Amino acid sequence: MDWKADTRPLHALVETMLKDNPGSAERIAPTWLYLAFCEHDSVAAARALAVFGNKTSGPDAVQFGRAFFEGLLGRMKGDAATAHAAFTQARAAQEQIVQAQPDYGPALCALGLIDAGLGRKEDALHEGRRAIELLPVTKDSINGAHMIEFFAIIAAWVGEKDLACEQLAIATRLPSSSLSYGQLKLFPSLDPLRGDPRFEKIVASLAPKKGSP
């Protein structure tokens, strides 16, 4: 799915697992939720969140709890009130993590994205920039790349499209970046950039080459 932006194989796998072993729903909730978001399927996302429990999900060191994903679902549905309530709840929990580890870039990065969801533009941009300073690529190639990737999303959410596209371009050129064609093409966190020629050019640059299996 990440390579070709084709959700069908993963959809079939998740559907089969849920049908053959309903008890697996909680165990596969993060994958199910990721699939639902990529398909912009709010019903499936809500079902996955219902069994998500106290788990966290995210790339490597950048982890988010259920409240954040409830906020993302609200954004995807255009339900501003639900999104705001969920992000407010997520912020309370994330702020405690940051207070306990003020120099931990991934936690601050997550707080920045939550603040972006709450419309706290200056806070969000400051937190995103600070996260990059705390964990540069030279210190941690994998998670350092995530700091740049999430800063791009933060910028997109607060309306700074130029900055968002600039950071995405930087991130996709990093050998350690986990950004894929499927993620950029499908995941709703980047919806604010869709239609922007600069963003679409970045997406196209990651597309599988013609003739690829």
Secondary structure by P-SEA (a helix, b strand, c coil): ccccccaaaaaaaaaaaaaacccccccaaaaaaaaaaaaccaaaaaaaaaaccccccccccccccaaaaaaaaaaaacaaaaaaaaaaaaaaaaaaaaaaccccaaaaaaaaaaaaaacaaaaaaaaaaaaaaaccccccaaaaaaaaaaaaaaaaaacaaaaaaaaaaaaaacccccccccccccccccccccccaaaaaaaaaaccccccc
